[in-house]
Amino acid sequence: MFELRLVQGSLLKKVLESIKDLVNDANFDCSSTGFSLQAMDSSHVALVALLLRSEGFEHYRCDRNLTMGMNLANMAKMLKCAGNDDIITIKADDGTDTVTFMFESPSQDKISDFEMKLMDIDSEHLGIPEAEYEAIIRMPSAEFARICRDLSSIGDTVVISVTKEGVRFSARGDIGAANIVCRQNATVDKPEDATIIEMQEPVTLTFALRYMNSFTKATPLAEQVTISMSSDLPVVVEYKVAGMGYIRYYLAPKIEE
Amino acid sequence: GPKQYTITKFFQKL
């Protein structure tokens, strides 16, 4: 059987909110390592990889590896029924085609269980090569979300350019153009407010803003976001999940032919 | 304009 229990159930709610608009159906892989998922959006332009390590849960039992196919919109509907302070338990018995979500209020005076049908999903796993990135930007996640949102009102694509001056986000459209430059700023009171730019090589890449905006749904999960870029490679936008793992979004670039 | 590539162009299927 498979069973996990997460006292901070709101994390799981936030994780689902972060991926449900990007991916319709996905296989969750349960193993002794943890609860993970890899899925592409329907047009295969973006990929999301989630890992919640088994050690991060208050209870985690996985007798043998299990793949659970779920419709993420339906899973999100069920998790929305959990209170923000609720403890969430996910259970699946071997050989059944359902998964059970159990929600316990902190004072244990309300216990709900929701059963959801599992699906058979044909999904292909991609091998993500380890890469040394030419530029890595760490910045406040709310700032990144703001930039993506603001540039969306100007154009459909963002050009991200890292130089020793800093990182420049540019968009252009019918009404005009916008450039937002963020400089390294490590001398802040709180580390979560810092912007750190590690650059081996200057790099400039172009991306569809629609996907970037979708990634920023993960903003409530982490104060900081890490953006890793190399020429002619998908960008990685990573949000840590409080001491448990991460959500990484990979987005293929637009390349001039 | 620039062409939108897919992820499968960069990452191989396992």
HADDOCK unambig.tbl for C-alpha pairs under 7 A between the chains (distance, minus, plus):
assign (segid A and resid 44 and name CA) (segid B and resid 6 and name CA) 5.49 0.50 0.50
assign (segid A and resid 44 and name CA) (segid B and resid 7 and name CA) 5.90 0.50 0.50
assign (segid A and resid 45 and name CA) (segid B and resid 5 and name CA) 6.69 0.50 0.50
assign (segid A and resid 45 and name CA) (segid B and resid 6 and name CA) 4.36 0.50 0.50
assign (segid A and resid 45 and name CA) (segid B and resid 7 and name CA) 5.19 0.50 0.50
assign (segid A and resid 46 and name CA) (segid B and resid 7 and name CA) 6.20 0.50 0.50
assign (segid A and resid 124 and name CA) (segid B and resid 13 and name CA) 6.51 0.50 0.50
assign (segid A and resid 125 and name CA) (segid B and resid 13 and name CA) 5.91 0.50 0.50
assign (segid A and resid 125 and name CA) (segid B and resid 14 and name CA) 5.66 0.50 0.50
assign (segid A and resid 126 and name CA) (segid B and resid 11 and name CA) 5.89 0.50 0.50
assign (segid A and resid 126 and name CA) (segid B and resid 12 and name CA) 5.49 0.50 0.50
assign (segid A and resid 126 and name CA) (segid B and resid 13 and name CA) 4.37 0.50 0.50
assign (segid A and resid 126 and name CA) (segid B and resid 14 and name CA) 5.35 0.50 0.50
assign (segid A and resid 127 and name CA) (segid B and resid 11 and name CA) 5.83 0.50 0.50
assign (segid A and resid 127 and name CA) (segid B and resid 12 and name CA) 5.61 0.50 0.50
assign (segid A and resid 127 and name CA) (segid B and resid 13 and name CA) 6.16 0.50 0.50
assign (segid A and resid 127 and name CA) (segid B and resid 14 and name CA) 5.75 0.50 0.50
assign (segid A and resid 128 and name CA) (segid B and resid 11 and name CA) 5.74 0.50 0.50
assign (segid A and resid 251 and name CA) (segid B and resid 7 and name CA) 6.91 0.50 0.50
assign (segid A and resid 252 and name CA) (segid B and resid 5 and name CA) 5.69 0.50 0.50
assign (segid A and resid 252 and name CA) (segid B and resid 6 and name CA) 5.67 0.50 0.50
assign (segid A and resid 252 and name CA) (segid B and resid 7 and name CA) 5.29 0.50 0.50
assign (segid A and resid 253 and name CA) (segid B and resid 4 and name CA) 6.35 0.50 0.50
assign (segid A and resid 253 and name CA) (segid B and resid 5 and name CA) 6.12 0.50 0.50
assign (segid A and resid 254 and name CA) (segid B and resid 2 and name CA) 5.38 0.50 0.50
assign (segid A and resid 254 and name CA) (segid B and resid 3 and name CA) 5.04 0.50 0.50
assign (segid A and resid 254 and name CA) (segid B and resid 4 and name CA) 4.27 0.50 0.50
assign (segid A and resid 254 and name CA) (segid B and resid 5 and name CA) 5.91 0.50 0.50
assign (segid A and resid 255 and name CA) (segid B and resid 2 and name CA) 4.90 0.50 0.50
assign (segid A and resid 255 and name CA) (segid B and resid 3 and name CA) 5.23 0.50 0.50
assign (segid A and resid 255 and name CA) (segid B and resid 4 and name CA) 6.60 0.50 0.50
assign (segid A and resid 256 and name CA) (segid B and resid 1 and name CA) 6.79 0.50 0.50
assign (segid A and resid 256 and name CA) (segid B and resid 2 and name CA) 4.08 0.50 0.50
assign (segid A and resid 256 and name CA) (segid B and resid 3 and name CA) 6.05 0.50 0.50
assign (segid A and resid 257 and name CA) (segid B and resid 2 and name CA) 6.47 0.50 0.50
assign (segid A and resid 257 and name CA) (segid B and resid 3 and name CA) 6.81 0.50 0.50
